[in-house]
Amino acid sequence: MPKITLIGAGSTVFTKRLLVDILSFPELANSTISLHDIDPERLQTSEVVAQKVAQFMDIRPSRPRLTAGPRWTAQSTPSV
């Protein structure tokens, strides 16, 4: 089963369009899709949209994988 990670998934419109494109391929309909963003509130909004996309496309997703990570700049290193 393919595993797909969307980094920057808090960009809800982009995430929605990308999910529709990905899920339109039968080979990818059973993929594990993980959403990641630095903003937990926007990530939560994207989760709601992702669930609606799956419902519209008649796909039964398992529990979503959401990760809200730390903010960092080019001068700093991401914390683990």
PyMOL Python script that loads the backbone (N, CA, C, O; Angstrom):
from pymol import cmd

cmd.read_pdbstr("""\
ATOM      1  N   MET A   1       0.844  -1.164   0.000  1.00  0.00           N
ATOM      2  CA  MET A   1       0.000   0.000   0.000  1.00  0.00           C
ATOM      3  C   MET A   1       0.904   1.247   0.000  1.00  0.00           C
ATOM      4  O   MET A   1       1.811   1.352   0.825  1.00  0.00           O
ATOM      5  N   PRO A   2       0.659   2.180  -0.916  1.00  0.00           N
ATOM      6  CA  PRO A   2       1.462   3.404  -0.966  1.00  0.00           C
ATOM      7  C   PRO A   2       1.266   4.266   0.274  1.00  0.00           C
ATOM      8  O   PRO A   2       0.184   4.302   0.859  1.00  0.00           O
ATOM      9  N   LYS A   3       2.333   4.958   0.662  1.00  0.00           N
ATOM     10  CA  LYS A   3       2.273   5.920   1.766  1.00  0.00           C
ATOM     11  C   LYS A   3       2.614   7.289   1.201  1.00  0.00           C
ATOM     12  O   LYS A   3       3.635   7.468   0.537  1.00  0.00           O
ATOM     13  N   ILE A   4       1.738   8.253   1.478  1.00  0.00           N
ATOM     14  CA  ILE A   4       1.909   9.606   0.941  1.00  0.00           C
ATOM     15  C   ILE A   4       1.870  10.577   2.109  1.00  0.00           C
ATOM     16  O   ILE A   4       0.981  10.497   2.957  1.00  0.00           O
ATOM     17  N   THR A   5       2.838  11.501   2.157  1.00  0.00           N
ATOM     18  CA  THR A   5       2.872  12.529   3.187  1.00  0.00           C
ATOM     19  C   THR A   5       2.731  13.887   2.526  1.00  0.00           C
ATOM     20  O   THR A   5       3.463  14.214   1.592  1.00  0.00           O
ATOM     21  N   LEU A   6       1.785  14.675   3.015  1.00  0.00           N
ATOM     22  CA  LEU A   6       1.597  16.035   2.516  1.00  0.00           C
ATOM     23  C   LEU A   6       2.169  16.987   3.556  1.00  0.00           C
ATOM     24  O   LEU A   6       1.601  17.142   4.637  1.00  0.00           O
ATOM     25  N   ILE A   7       3.281  17.619   3.240  1.00  0.00           N
ATOM     26  CA  ILE A   7       3.907  18.591   4.125  1.00  0.00           C
ATOM     27  C   ILE A   7       3.388  19.965   3.732  1.00  0.00           C
ATOM     28  O   ILE A   7       3.425  20.339   2.560  1.00  0.00           O
ATOM     29  N   GLY A   8       2.910  20.702   4.704  1.00  0.00           N
ATOM     30  CA  GLY A   8       2.274  21.979   4.421  1.00  0.00           C
ATOM     31  C   GLY A   8       0.789  21.803   4.168  1.00  0.00           C
ATOM     32  O   GLY A   8       0.174  22.575   3.433  1.00  0.00           O
ATOM     33  N   ALA A   9       0.223  20.776   4.787  1.00  0.00           N
ATOM     34  CA  ALA A   9      -1.180  20.433   4.549  1.00  0.00           C
ATOM     35  C   ALA A   9      -2.151  21.443   5.150  1.00  0.00           C
ATOM     36  O   ALA A   9      -3.358  21.341   4.930  1.00  0.00           O
ATOM     37  N   GLY A  10      -1.647  22.415   5.903  1.00  0.00           N
ATOM     38  CA  GLY A  10      -2.515  23.459   6.432  1.00  0.00           C
ATOM     39  C   GLY A  10      -3.019  24.394   5.354  1.00  0.00           C
ATOM     40  O   GLY A  10      -3.945  25.174   5.578  1.00  0.00           O
ATOM     41  N   SER A  11      -2.406  24.315   4.186  1.00  0.00           N
ATOM     42  CA  SER A  11      -2.908  25.054   3.025  1.00  0.00           C
ATOM     43  C   SER A  11      -4.085  24.247   2.482  1.00  0.00           C
ATOM     44  O   SER A  11      -3.919  23.386   1.618  1.00  0.00           O
ATOM     45  N   THR A  12      -5.255  24.536   2.995  1.00  0.00           N
ATOM     46  CA  THR A  12      -6.432  23.689   2.801  1.00  0.00           C
ATOM     47  C   THR A  12      -6.848  23.530   1.345  1.00  0.00           C
ATOM     48  O   THR A  12      -7.190  22.428   0.916  1.00  0.00           O
ATOM     49  N   VAL A  13      -6.821  24.609   0.586  1.00  0.00           N
ATOM     50  CA  VAL A  13      -7.252  24.521  -0.816  1.00  0.00           C
ATOM     51  C   VAL A  13      -6.287  23.639  -1.606  1.00  0.00           C
ATOM     52  O   VAL A  13      -6.717  22.797  -2.395  1.00  0.00           O
ATOM     53  N   PHE A  14      -4.987  23.833  -1.396  1.00  0.00           N
ATOM     54  CA  PHE A  14      -3.991  23.010  -2.087  1.00  0.00           C
ATOM     55  C   PHE A  14      -4.157  21.545  -1.681  1.00  0.00           C
ATOM     56  O   PHE A  14      -4.136  20.655  -2.531  1.00  0.00           O
ATOM     57  N   THR A  15      -4.321  21.301  -0.391  1.00  0.00           N
ATOM     58  CA  THR A  15      -4.479  19.932   0.104  1.00  0.00           C
ATOM     59  C   THR A  15      -5.716  19.274  -0.500  1.00  0.00           C
ATOM     60  O   THR A  15      -5.668  18.116  -0.915  1.00  0.00           O
ATOM     61  N   LYS A  16      -6.819  20.011  -0.548  1.00  0.00           N
ATOM     62  CA  LYS A  16      -8.054  19.469  -1.120  1.00  0.00           C
ATOM     63  C   LYS A  16      -7.840  19.066  -2.577  1.00  0.00           C
ATOM     64  O   LYS A  16      -8.201  17.961  -2.980  1.00  0.00           O
ATOM     65  N   ARG A  17      -7.258  19.957  -3.352  1.00  0.00           N
ATOM     66  CA  ARG A  17      -7.046  19.661  -4.782  1.00  0.00           C
ATOM     67  C   ARG A  17      -6.103  18.486  -4.973  1.00  0.00           C
ATOM     68  O   ARG A  17      -6.316  17.644  -5.845  1.00  0.00           O
ATOM     69  N   LEU A  18      -5.062  18.433  -4.157  1.00  0.00           N
ATOM     70  CA  LEU A  18      -4.109  17.340  -4.273  1.00  0.00           C
ATOM     71  C   LEU A  18      -4.752  16.006  -3.890  1.00  0.00           C
ATOM     72  O   LEU A  18      -4.518  14.990  -4.545  1.00  0.00           O
ATOM     73  N   LEU A  19      -5.561  16.010  -2.829  1.00  0.00           N
ATOM     74  CA  LEU A  19      -6.246  14.780  -2.426  1.00  0.00           C
ATOM     75  C   LEU A  19      -7.209  14.287  -3.501  1.00  0.00           C
ATOM     76  O   LEU A  19      -7.278  13.088  -3.770  1.00  0.00           O
ATOM     77  N   VAL A  20      -7.947  15.199  -4.112  1.00  0.00           N
ATOM     78  CA  VAL A  20      -8.861  14.803  -5.195  1.00  0.00           C
ATOM     79  C   VAL A  20      -8.071  14.168  -6.328  1.00  0.00           C
ATOM     80  O   VAL A  20      -8.474  13.141  -6.874  1.00  0.00           O
ATOM     81  N   ASP A  21      -6.942  14.782  -6.683  1.00  0.00           N
ATOM     82  CA  ASP A  21      -6.108  14.218  -7.758  1.00  0.00           C
ATOM     83  C   ASP A  21      -5.578  12.837  -7.378  1.00  0.00           C
ATOM     84  O   ASP A  21      -5.662  11.896  -8.167  1.00  0.00           O
ATOM     85  N   ILE A  22      -5.033  12.719  -6.168  1.00  0.00           N
ATOM     86  CA  ILE A  22      -4.459  11.440  -5.725  1.00  0.00           C
ATOM     87  C   ILE A  22      -5.526  10.356  -5.683  1.00  0.00           C
ATOM     88  O   ILE A  22      -5.317   9.255  -6.193  1.00  0.00           O
ATOM     89  N   LEU A  23      -6.664  10.661  -5.080  1.00  0.00           N
ATOM     90  CA  LEU A  23      -7.690   9.646  -4.883  1.00  0.00           C
ATOM     91  C   LEU A  23      -8.459   9.313  -6.154  1.00  0.00           C
ATOM     92  O   LEU A  23      -9.243   8.364  -6.169  1.00  0.00           O
ATOM     93  N   SER A  24      -8.249  10.075  -7.212  1.00  0.00           N
ATOM     94  CA  SER A  24      -8.916   9.750  -8.474  1.00  0.00           C
ATOM     95  C   SER A  24      -8.244   8.572  -9.184  1.00  0.00           C
ATOM     96  O   SER A  24      -8.810   8.009 -10.121  1.00  0.00           O
ATOM     97  N   PHE A  25      -7.042   8.200  -8.739  1.00  0.00           N
ATOM     98  CA  PHE A  25      -6.360   7.035  -9.304  1.00  0.00           C
ATOM     99  C   PHE A  25      -6.705   5.804  -8.461  1.00  0.00           C
ATOM    100  O   PHE A  25      -6.417   5.786  -7.264  1.00  0.00           O
ATOM    101  N   PRO A  26      -7.308   4.789  -9.052  1.00  0.00           N
ATOM    102  CA  PRO A  26      -7.673   3.593  -8.279  1.00  0.00           C
ATOM    103  C   PRO A  26      -6.472   2.966  -7.561  1.00  0.00           C
ATOM    104  O   PRO A  26      -6.621   2.398  -6.479  1.00  0.00           O
ATOM    105  N   GLU A  27      -5.295   3.070  -8.159  1.00  0.00           N
ATOM    106  CA  GLU A  27      -4.091   2.488  -7.555  1.00  0.00           C
ATOM    107  C   GLU A  27      -3.701   3.195  -6.253  1.00  0.00           C
ATOM    108  O   GLU A  27      -2.999   2.619  -5.421  1.00  0.00           O
ATOM    109  N   LEU A  28      -4.150   4.425  -6.078  1.00  0.00           N
ATOM    110  CA  LEU A  28      -3.787   5.196  -4.897  1.00  0.00           C
ATOM    111  C   LEU A  28      -4.928   5.363  -3.899  1.00  0.00           C
ATOM    112  O   LEU A  28      -4.738   5.959  -2.839  1.00  0.00           O
ATOM    113  N   ALA A  29      -6.092   4.852  -4.219  1.00  0.00           N
ATOM    114  CA  ALA A  29      -7.271   5.039  -3.368  1.00  0.00           C
ATOM    115  C   ALA A  29      -7.105   4.408  -1.991  1.00  0.00           C
ATOM    116  O   ALA A  29      -7.744   4.852  -1.037  1.00  0.00           O
ATOM    117  N   ASN A  30      -6.272   3.391  -1.865  1.00  0.00           N
ATOM    118  CA  ASN A  30      -6.054   2.737  -0.567  1.00  0.00           C
ATOM    119  C   ASN A  30      -4.760   3.184   0.096  1.00  0.00           C
ATOM    120  O   ASN A  30      -4.245   2.488   0.971  1.00  0.00           O
ATOM    121  N   SER A  31      -4.238   4.312  -0.297  1.00  0.00           N
ATOM    122  CA  SER A  31      -2.988   4.817   0.255  1.00  0.00           C
ATOM    123  C   SER A  31      -3.153   5.269   1.696  1.00  0.00           C
ATOM    124  O   SER A  31      -4.241   5.646   2.132  1.00  0.00           O
ATOM    125  N   THR A  32      -2.056   5.222   2.414  1.00  0.00           N
ATOM    126  CA  THR A  32      -1.980   5.867   3.722  1.00  0.00           C
ATOM    127  C   THR A  32      -1.522   7.288   3.463  1.00  0.00           C
ATOM    128  O   THR A  32      -0.431   7.506   2.937  1.00  0.00           O
ATOM    129  N   ILE A  33      -2.351   8.257   3.829  1.00  0.00           N
ATOM    130  CA  ILE A  33      -2.029   9.660   3.582  1.00  0.00           C
ATOM    131  C   ILE A  33      -1.871  10.362   4.926  1.00  0.00           C
ATOM    132  O   ILE A  33      -2.791  10.386   5.743  1.00  0.00           O
ATOM    133  N   SER A  34      -0.690  10.930   5.139  1.00  0.00           N
ATOM    134  CA  SER A  34      -0.398  11.657   6.375  1.00  0.00           C
ATOM    135  C   SER A  34      -0.346  13.142   6.073  1.00  0.00           C
ATOM    136  O   SER A  34       0.253  13.560   5.081  1.00  0.00           O
ATOM    137  N   LEU A  35      -0.973  13.939   6.928  1.00  0.00           N
ATOM    138  CA  LEU A  35      -0.978  15.384   6.765  1.00  0.00           C
ATOM    139  C   LEU A  35      -0.061  16.003   7.821  1.00  0.00           C
ATOM    140  O   LEU A  35      -0.121  15.632   8.994  1.00  0.00           O
ATOM    141  N   HIS A  36       0.789  16.951   7.402  1.00  0.00           N
ATOM    142  CA  HIS A  36       1.720  17.600   8.321  1.00  0.00           C
ATOM    143  C   HIS A  36       1.707  19.093   8.075  1.00  0.00           C
ATOM    144  O   HIS A  36       1.738  19.547   6.931  1.00  0.00           O
ATOM    145  N   ASP A  37       1.661  19.862   9.165  1.00  0.00           N
ATOM    146  CA  ASP A  37       1.753  21.315   9.062  1.00  0.00           C
ATOM    147  C   ASP A  37       2.229  21.869  10.394  1.00  0.00           C
ATOM    148  O   ASP A  37       2.103  21.212  11.427  1.00  0.00           O
ATOM    149  N   ILE A  38       2.775  23.081  10.370  1.00  0.00           N
ATOM    150  CA  ILE A  38       3.256  23.694  11.601  1.00  0.00           C
ATOM    151  C   ILE A  38       2.138  24.354  12.395  1.00  0.00           C
ATOM    152  O   ILE A  38       2.323  24.678  13.568  1.00  0.00           O
ATOM    153  N   ASP A  39       0.992  24.557  11.779  1.00  0.00           N
ATOM    154  CA  ASP A  39      -0.134  25.223  12.430  1.00  0.00           C
ATOM    155  C   ASP A  39      -1.228  24.200  12.736  1.00  0.00           C
ATOM    156  O   ASP A  39      -1.921  23.752  11.822  1.00  0.00           O
ATOM    157  N   PRO A  40      -1.395  23.824  14.006  1.00  0.00           N
ATOM    158  CA  PRO A  40      -2.376  22.780  14.338  1.00  0.00           C
ATOM    159  C   PRO A  40      -3.818  23.148  13.991  1.00  0.00           C
ATOM    160  O   PRO A  40      -4.609  22.270  13.648  1.00  0.00           O
ATOM    161  N   GLU A  41      -4.167  24.423  14.073  1.00  0.00           N
ATOM    162  CA  GLU A  41      -5.543  24.827  13.750  1.00  0.00           C
ATOM    163  C   GLU A  41      -5.831  24.663  12.261  1.00  0.00           C
ATOM    164  O   GLU A  41      -6.888  24.158  11.882  1.00  0.00           O
ATOM    165  N   ARG A  42      -4.897  25.088  11.425  1.00  0.00           N
ATOM    166  CA  ARG A  42      -5.099  24.934   9.976  1.00  0.00           C
ATOM    167  C   ARG A  42      -5.072  23.461   9.583  1.00  0.00           C
ATOM    168  O   ARG A  42      -5.783  23.036   8.672  1.00  0.00           O
ATOM    169  N   LEU A  43      -4.247  22.694  10.278  1.00  0.00           N
ATOM    170  CA  LEU A  43      -4.183  21.259  10.014  1.00  0.00           C
ATOM    171  C   LEU A  43      -5.521  20.605  10.340  1.00  0.00           C
ATOM    172  O   LEU A  43      -5.980  19.722   9.614  1.00  0.00           O
ATOM    173  N   GLN A  44      -6.139  21.037  11.424  1.00  0.00           N
ATOM    174  CA  GLN A  44      -7.451  20.498  11.797  1.00  0.00           C
ATOM    175  C   GLN A  44      -8.494  20.819  10.730  1.00  0.00           C
ATOM    176  O   GLN A  44      -9.341  19.983  10.415  1.00  0.00           O
ATOM    177  N   THR A  45      -8.432  22.029  10.173  1.00  0.00           N
ATOM    178  CA  THR A  45      -9.352  22.409   9.093  1.00  0.00           C
ATOM    179  C   THR A  45      -9.132  21.514   7.877  1.00  0.00           C
ATOM    180  O   THR A  45     -10.089  21.072   7.241  1.00  0.00           O
ATOM    181  N   SER A  46      -7.874  21.252   7.561  1.00  0.00           N
ATOM    182  CA  SER A  46      -7.570  20.384   6.424  1.00  0.00           C
ATOM    183  C   SER A  46      -8.059  18.963   6.661  1.00  0.00           C
ATOM    184  O   SER A  46      -8.449  18.278   5.716  1.00  0.00           O
ATOM    185  N   GLU A  47      -8.041  18.515   7.912  1.00  0.00           N
ATOM    186  CA  GLU A  47      -8.556  17.181   8.217  1.00  0.00           C
ATOM    187  C   GLU A  47     -10.047  17.103   7.902  1.00  0.00           C
ATOM    188  O   GLU A  47     -10.512  16.123   7.320  1.00  0.00           O
ATOM    189  N   VAL A  48     -10.790  18.133   8.286  1.00  0.00           N
ATOM    190  CA  VAL A  48     -12.230  18.166   8.003  1.00  0.00           C
ATOM    191  C   VAL A  48     -12.470  18.121   6.496  1.00  0.00           C
ATOM    192  O   VAL A  48     -13.330  17.380   6.019  1.00  0.00           O
ATOM    193  N   VAL A  49     -11.712  18.910   5.758  1.00  0.00           N
ATOM    194  CA  VAL A  49     -11.840  18.934   4.294  1.00  0.00           C
ATOM    195  C   VAL A  49     -11.471  17.570   3.710  1.00  0.00           C
ATOM    196  O   VAL A  49     -12.145  17.078   2.805  1.00  0.00           O
ATOM    197  N   ALA A  50     -10.403  16.961   4.226  1.00  0.00           N
ATOM    198  CA  ALA A  50      -9.982  15.640   3.723  1.00  0.00           C
ATOM    199  C   ALA A  50     -11.075  14.599   3.953  1.00  0.00           C
ATOM    200  O   ALA A  50     -11.329  13.762   3.087  1.00  0.00           O
ATOM    201  N   GLN A  51     -11.719  14.648   5.113  1.00  0.00           N
ATOM    202  CA  GLN A  51     -12.806  13.708   5.390  1.00  0.00           C
ATOM    203  C   GLN A  51     -13.977  13.917   4.422  1.00  0.00           C
ATOM    204  O   GLN A  51     -14.593  12.953   3.968  1.00  0.00           O
ATOM    205  N   LYS A  52     -14.277  15.182   4.110  1.00  0.00           N
ATOM    206  CA  LYS A  52     -15.361  15.469   3.169  1.00  0.00           C
ATOM    207  C   LYS A  52     -15.009  15.020   1.755  1.00  0.00           C
ATOM    208  O   LYS A  52     -15.872  14.528   1.029  1.00  0.00           O
ATOM    209  N   VAL A  53     -13.751  15.185   1.360  1.00  0.00           N
ATOM    210  CA  VAL A  53     -13.309  14.710   0.047  1.00  0.00           C
ATOM    211  C   VAL A  53     -13.477  13.194  -0.026  1.00  0.00           C
ATOM    212  O   VAL A  53     -14.003  12.666  -1.006  1.00  0.00           O
ATOM    213  N   ALA A  54     -13.029  12.504   1.013  1.00  0.00           N
ATOM    214  CA  ALA A  54     -13.152  11.038   1.031  1.00  0.00           C
ATOM    215  C   ALA A  54     -14.610  10.605   0.974  1.00  0.00           C
ATOM    216  O   ALA A  54     -14.958   9.660   0.266  1.00  0.00           O
ATOM    217  N   GLN A  55     -15.454  11.298   1.719  1.00  0.00           N
ATOM    218  CA  GLN A  55     -16.888  10.963   1.715  1.00  0.00           C
ATOM    219  C   GLN A  55     -17.478  11.182   0.323  1.00  0.00           C
ATOM    220  O   GLN A  55     -18.230  10.342  -0.170  1.00  0.00           O
ATOM    221  N   PHE A  56     -17.144  12.296  -0.305  1.00  0.00           N
ATOM    222  CA  PHE A  56     -17.651  12.606  -1.636  1.00  0.00           C
ATOM    223  C   PHE A  56     -17.211  11.557  -2.656  1.00  0.00           C
ATOM    224  O   PHE A  56     -17.968  11.190  -3.555  1.00  0.00           O
ATOM    225  N   MET A  57     -15.967  11.080  -2.498  1.00  0.00           N
ATOM    226  CA  MET A  57     -15.428  10.097  -3.446  1.00  0.00           C
ATOM    227  C   MET A  57     -15.739   8.666  -3.025  1.00  0.00           C
ATOM    228  O   MET A  57     -15.252   7.715  -3.636  1.00  0.00           O
ATOM    229  N   ASP A  58     -16.553   8.516  -1.978  1.00  0.00           N
ATOM    230  CA  ASP A  58     -16.975   7.213  -1.463  1.00  0.00           C
ATOM    231  C   ASP A  58     -15.781   6.347  -1.070  1.00  0.00           C
ATOM    232  O   ASP A  58     -15.704   5.166  -1.411  1.00  0.00           O
ATOM    233  N   ILE A  59     -14.858   6.966  -0.347  1.00  0.00           N
ATOM    234  CA  ILE A  59     -13.683   6.263   0.171  1.00  0.00           C
ATOM    235  C   ILE A  59     -13.792   6.268   1.681  1.00  0.00           C
ATOM    236  O   ILE A  59     -14.110   7.297   2.277  1.00  0.00           O
ATOM    237  N   ARG A  60     -13.536   5.142   2.302  1.00  0.00           N
ATOM    238  CA  ARG A  60     -13.649   5.011   3.749  1.00  0.00           C
ATOM    239  C   ARG A  60     -12.246   5.060   4.368  1.00  0.00           C
ATOM    240  O   ARG A  60     -11.577   4.034   4.480  1.00  0.00           O
ATOM    241  N   PRO A  61     -11.809   6.257   4.766  1.00  0.00           N
ATOM    242  CA  PRO A  61     -10.458   6.352   5.318  1.00  0.00           C
ATOM    243  C   PRO A  61     -10.381   5.804   6.733  1.00  0.00           C
ATOM    244  O   PRO A  61     -11.362   5.798   7.477  1.00  0.00           O
ATOM    245  N   SER A  62      -9.198   5.350   7.076  1.00  0.00           N
ATOM    246  CA  SER A  62      -8.965   4.976   8.468  1.00  0.00           C
ATOM    247  C   SER A  62      -8.676   6.259   9.240  1.00  0.00           C
ATOM    248  O   SER A  62      -8.770   7.354   8.687  1.00  0.00           O
ATOM    249  N   ARG A  63      -8.336   6.127  10.478  1.00  0.00           N
ATOM    250  CA  ARG A  63      -8.044   7.310  11.305  1.00  0.00           C
ATOM    251  C   ARG A  63      -6.942   8.137  10.638  1.00  0.00           C
ATOM    252  O   ARG A  63      -5.895   7.600  10.277  1.00  0.00           O
ATOM    253  N   PRO A  64      -7.176   9.441  10.477  1.00  0.00           N
ATOM    254  CA  PRO A  64      -6.177  10.272   9.802  1.00  0.00           C
ATOM    255  C   PRO A  64      -4.917  10.425  10.639  1.00  0.00           C
ATOM    256  O   PRO A  64      -4.957  10.386  11.869  1.00  0.00           O
ATOM    257  N   ARG A  65      -3.806  10.598   9.950  1.00  0.00           N
ATOM    258  CA  ARG A  65      -2.534  10.849  10.624  1.00  0.00           C
ATOM    259  C   ARG A  65      -2.213  12.319  10.451  1.00  0.00           C
ATOM    260  O   ARG A  65      -1.916  12.778   9.348  1.00  0.00           O
ATOM    261  N   LEU A  66      -2.276  13.048  11.547  1.00  0.00           N
ATOM    262  CA  LEU A  66      -2.028  14.478  11.513  1.00  0.00           C
ATOM    263  C   LEU A  66      -0.830  14.787  12.398  1.00  0.00           C
ATOM    264  O   LEU A  66      -0.719  14.263  13.506  1.00  0.00           O
ATOM    265  N   THR A  67       0.064  15.639  11.909  1.00  0.00           N
ATOM    266  CA  THR A  67       1.225  16.030  12.686  1.00  0.00           C
ATOM    267  C   THR A  67       1.413  17.529  12.581  1.00  0.00           C
ATOM    268  O   THR A  67       1.550  18.070  11.484  1.00  0.00           O
ATOM    269  N   ALA A  68       1.421  18.197  13.718  1.00  0.00           N
ATOM    270  CA  ALA A  68       1.718  19.624  13.754  1.00  0.00           C
ATOM    271  C   ALA A  68       3.133  19.765  14.295  1.00  0.00           C
ATOM    272  O   ALA A  68       3.397  19.445  15.454  1.00  0.00           O
ATOM    273  N   GLY A  69       4.038  20.244  13.454  1.00  0.00           N
ATOM    274  CA  GLY A  69       5.446  20.316  13.833  1.00  0.00           C
ATOM    275  C   GLY A  69       5.852  21.697  14.291  1.00  0.00           C
ATOM    276  O   GLY A  69       5.068  22.643  14.229  1.00  0.00           O
ATOM    277  N   PRO A  70       7.085  21.805  14.751  1.00  0.00           N
ATOM    278  CA  PRO A  70       7.593  23.086  15.234  1.00  0.00           C
ATOM    279  C   PRO A  70       7.890  24.048  14.089  1.00  0.00           C
ATOM    280  O   PRO A  70       8.138  23.634  12.957  1.00  0.00           O
ATOM    281  N   ARG A  71       7.859  25.319  14.404  1.00  0.00           N
ATOM    282  CA  ARG A  71       8.264  26.328  13.427  1.00  0.00           C
ATOM    283  C   ARG A  71       9.789  26.434  13.470  1.00  0.00           C
ATOM    284  O   ARG A  71      10.388  26.378  14.544  1.00  0.00           O
ATOM    285  N   TRP A  72      10.402  26.585  12.322  1.00  0.00           N
ATOM    286  CA  TRP A  72      11.844  26.795  12.283  1.00  0.00           C
ATOM    287  C   TRP A  72      12.231  27.605  11.069  1.00  0.00           C
ATOM    288  O   TRP A  72      11.493  27.667  10.086  1.00  0.00           O
ATOM    289  N   THR A  73      13.392  28.225  11.142  1.00  0.00           N
ATOM    290  CA  THR A  73      13.872  29.045  10.049  1.00  0.00           C
ATOM    291  C   THR A  73      15.128  28.412   9.483  1.00  0.00           C
ATOM    292  O   THR A  73      15.618  27.413  10.010  1.00  0.00           O
ATOM    293  N   ALA A  74      15.643  28.984   8.422  1.00  0.00           N
ATOM    294  CA  ALA A  74      16.852  28.451   7.800  1.00  0.00           C
ATOM    295  C   ALA A  74      18.051  28.522   8.749  1.00  0.00           C
ATOM    296  O   ALA A  74      18.992  27.741   8.610  1.00  0.00           O
ATOM    297  N   GLN A  75      18.028  29.455   9.716  1.00  0.00           N
ATOM    298  CA  GLN A  75      19.124  29.582  10.657  1.00  0.00           C
ATOM    299  C   GLN A  75      19.051  28.588  11.803  1.00  0.00           C
ATOM    300  O   GLN A  75      20.046  28.355  12.488  1.00  0.00           O
ATOM    301  N   SER A  76      17.893  28.008  12.016  1.00  0.00           N
ATOM    302  CA  SER A  76      17.743  27.054  13.123  1.00  0.00           C
ATOM    303  C   SER A  76      17.566  25.653  12.587  1.00  0.00           C
ATOM    304  O   SER A  76      17.320  25.463  11.396  1.00  0.00           O
ATOM    305  N   THR A  77      17.687  24.696  13.442  1.00  0.00           N
ATOM    306  CA  THR A  77      17.473  23.308  13.040  1.00  0.00           C
ATOM    307  C   THR A  77      16.148  22.848  13.609  1.00  0.00           C
ATOM    308  O   THR A  77      15.768  23.260  14.705  1.00  0.00           O
ATOM    309  N   PRO A  78      15.443  22.006  12.889  1.00  0.00           N
ATOM    310  CA  PRO A  78      14.160  21.519  13.403  1.00  0.00           C
ATOM    311  C   PRO A  78      14.375  20.625  14.627  1.00  0.00           C
ATOM    312  O   PRO A  78      15.314  19.829  14.668  1.00  0.00           O
ATOM    313  N   SER A  79      13.512  20.762  15.605  1.00  0.00           N
ATOM    314  CA  SER A  79      13.604  19.891  16.776  1.00  0.00           C
ATOM    315  C   SER A  79      12.940  18.568  16.462  1.00  0.00           C
ATOM    316  O   SER A  79      12.011  18.499  15.658  1.00  0.00           O
ATOM    317  N   VAL A  80      13.411  17.549  17.087  1.00  0.00           N
ATOM    318  CA  VAL A  80      12.913  16.208  16.823  1.00  0.00           C
ATOM    319  C   VAL A  80      11.965  15.792  17.910  1.00  0.00           C
ATOM    320  O   VAL A  80      11.431  14.684  17.872  1.00  0.00           O
TER     321      VAL A  80
END
""", "prot")
cmd.dss("prot")
cmd.show_as("cartoon", "prot")
cmd.util.cbc("prot")
cmd.orient("prot")
